[in-house]
Amino acid sequence: MNISLVLLIIIGFLLLNIISHYKKKLILPEAVWVLVFGAIYGCIYQTTSWGLPDIVLSSEIILYWFVPILIFANARNMSFKRFKKVMIPASLLASVGLILSATIIAAILYFTFQISFLEGLLFGSLISATDPLAVTAMLRKSKGISRWKRMLVEWESILNDGIAVTMFTVLTAIIIAGSNIQFVQLTKDVFWSIAGAAFIGFVLARIIRMILKHWDETNPYLKVNMWIVIAYGWFLLADSLHASGIIAVFVGALTYAYHPRKDTKINLEIRTSIWEYLEFLADATLFFILWANFAIHAAHTLTPAIIACAIVLLLFARWASLTLLRRFIKIDGEVLKKQDISFLNFAGSRGAISIALILMLPLDYIHREFFLSLAYVMVILSILIYPFIVSKLLSHNKKAS
């Protein structure tokens, strides 16, 4: 038995309690403190011989352990009706916007590091996608966001997953396996990744809803158990059918929304508390693993050139694509304002899913470590800095109005 791992878990729970208890007095958000503790752990691991357990991050850990439950937790209180207003602009940002951003990143990498345009496009496709976990975590802590802005960013972060994963898969097949991908097949893959996943989530949600209604189950703990089964089941089924697990879970959670009349207010409060705790625990664990793994395995690969390039890519690519699309993105018939572009740029946080996709690349792929270093810098900066910028923008817009 690994006693040091058990001790690490015990200390982790203690630190989470301390952070949660004093969160109103702490200047930095809870997620930032978790990242700081992860960095401290990585530094201690590197500089001591205390026998601390190694923190190893893999794509399976991110995609199959954390993503399903966090997506379901974020989407369980949403509704399809609220998304009608932003469906078209969100779809435009998630498709054309992502492709534009990926193309800009590919061009920058080509001229700065002489990386082929196709390989630059590979990295651009996975890092341009805004992360639904990071986006939701940030917006949840930000106050004063209008409903349509929140919905636009959240819906975009869900939809662009299907586009990004499909682009990543196709480009990986071309670059690494030397496959020839036809346009018709590519179109089918994108359609199935998004529409197929949505169909899977919708159908399964309706079936589960009918079953639970027949059972007339009111025990809040048993319902949470079923919801966890549903979240992971949707994700695994969609993934096994080469569709987007994230979209399947998201659409399924939106469709599900089962609240029988016999449910008491106490039961609803219990379920809400359980989900909030599970979400907080999963978020904190993922952030800790992310930065501890970075400090142990990736920090030494950073150079000033990589850091500078990551900052340029993070700040410029999405802003440029948003600016190019601004006149085509309309809410209630009105074109987005310049301050809206700034908000959407900094609200588009990157996250662990981009890291997971890079970790899926073969170990002997020549640019794997370089892409991983760039992605780590971009993800960590967006998690640390973007919430403060978004808060300032919202505060400034409120004063101006």
ABEGO torsion letter per residue (X at the ends): XBAAAAAAAAAAAAAAAAAAAAAAABABBAAAAAAAAAAAAAAAAAABAAGBBBBBBBAAAAAAAAAAAAAAAAAAABBAAAAAAAAAAAAAAAAAAAAAAAAAAAAAAAAAAGBBAAAAAAAAAAAABBBAAAAAAAAAABBGBBAAAAAAAAAAAAAAAAAAAAAAAAAAAAAAAGBBBBAAAAAAAAAAAAAAAAAAAAAAAAAAAAAAAAAGBABAAAAAAAAAAAAAAAAAAAAAAGBBAAAAAAAAAAAAGBBBAABBAAAAAAAAAAAAAAAAAAAAAAAAAAAAAAAAAAAAABBAAAAAAAAAAAAAAAAAAAAAAAAABBBGGBBBBAAAAAAAAAABBBBAAAAAAAAABBAABAAAAAAAAAAAAAAAAAAAAAAAAAAAAAAAAAAAX
